[in-house]
Amino acid sequence: MIRKIKSSLWLKIFLLLTVLLFAVSLLLYGTIMAVMPASYRYTLTTNYAGQLSQLITDLEYQSVDDATQKIYEFCINHNAGALLSGSQTSFTFGREILDEQEQDSFQTASSVLALADGTYTLQIMMSARTVNQLTETFWRLLPIIGIAVLAISLIVSCSVTRLLTKPILEISDISKRLTVLDLTWRCDTSRTDEVGTLALNLNTMAARLDSTLKELSAANEELQADIEKERWQEKLRVDFFRAVSHELKTPITILKGELEGMIYQVGEYKNRDTHLRQSLRTVNDMELLVREILSASRMAGNDFTLTLSDVDLSQLVRECCRKWQGTAEDREQVFLSEMEDGCICRGDMALLQKAVSNIIGNAVTHSPAQAEIRVKLTGNTLQVRNSGVSIDSADLEKIFEPFYRVDHSHSRDTGGSGLGLYIVKTILERHGFSFHMDSTIYEVCFTITF
């Protein structure tokens, strides 16, 4: 029970108010019980003294009969007893009061009267019975008053406690929800007292906490995205270097074998001039591959910046077409171009020229004889189509990965290093241009929107 009281604000206030109200009420009743009889006694005594003095004045030189009549009326009105005694006779008024003189009387007065037939002594005693009855009545009513006071105290305490603690309990309940980060609840702020201020402060704190948590959540999501991006980039780097190692391993092995054969003059390698030319071609291929690797690595770096300017797309695409048109004719392909004049975009001219050249070069080198190569620039959209080839959907999803080739044999005779489209992708993404490659059973189409 004590533990429950300690943990409940409602019970604490209820019990405290009940005890205080009950104690104050009993104290007030005790004060009234003590003061009222004394006050009543004082009032009676004050009135009695004045009227007694008036009575003695009125009795002077009266006859005995008149005096006894007035004394009798006085005793009746004031619940008193009187004894009028002379030299030869005496009169008694209120015998029972006189008999109780020692225990109940509280005012006794004696006076010498000069009446018409002689001198008399008047002794008057006032009874305390009324005052004692008043005190006894208070004591008899004490249990009833106590029960009534306790009942009223309980009712008032319950009402006042509920009125005082209801907003606090509501705030406490909402604060419990806030501890589990349920920030959708708000306290009633219609009050203008300290409780209303507390509710307003709690609402402000909850709103700020909710905003902070949302910011932290957004920051955490952004951090997780950055971590995932970093992991993905790390995986790309690992895959890239693994692919680089694989691509360089083959020409280095070939070059090493040729050099060893020429050094030791084994078999056909005795003819050093012929194999030196082959070694030079291998070194040239390795040089080209290293350049492409360095170019791709440089553009993929975070510190890479574009040199932006207004680029004449029409002129740029024409130059790339002239570069590859001769190769297409040597391969007995049909090369067609259709371009609008005045197509301008904002970008790095050298990189865009490399990207467009790679796209057209891929179309030429991966198409068979009699294939049709069509380059079309309309507005800010460039399309490069080459017929006679087709790419599976599975290959289309990976074709922009570094060192990926549709020809899984990785033969130098049927493809390049596998970095061309990866470089194209990197350049276009750096510029923010959209692009995609589509394939049908008849042709492949590369589309760029500048």
ABEGO torsion letter per residue (X at the ends): XAAAAAABAAAAAAAAAAAAAAAAAAAAAAAAAAAAAAAAAAAAAAAAAAAAAAAAAAABGBBAAAAAAAAAAAAAAAGBBBBBBBAABBBBBGAAAAAAAAAABABBBBBBBBBAAEBBBBBBBBBAAAAAAAAAAAAAAAAAAAAAAAAAAAAAAAAAAAAAAAAAAAAAAAAAAAAAGBAABBBBAABABAAAAAAAAAAAAAAAAAAAAAAAAAAAAAAAAAAAAAAAAAAAAAAAAAAAAAAAAAAAAAAAAAAAAAAAGBEAAABAAAAAAAAAAAAAAAAAAAAAAAAAAAAABAABBBBBBBBBAAAAAAAAAAAAAAAAAAAGBBBBBBBBBGBBBBBBAAAAAAAAAAAAAAAAAABBBGBBBBBBBBEABBBBBBBGBBBBAAAAAAAABBGBBABAAGBAAABBAGAAAAAAAAAAAAAGBBBBBBBBAABBBBBBBX
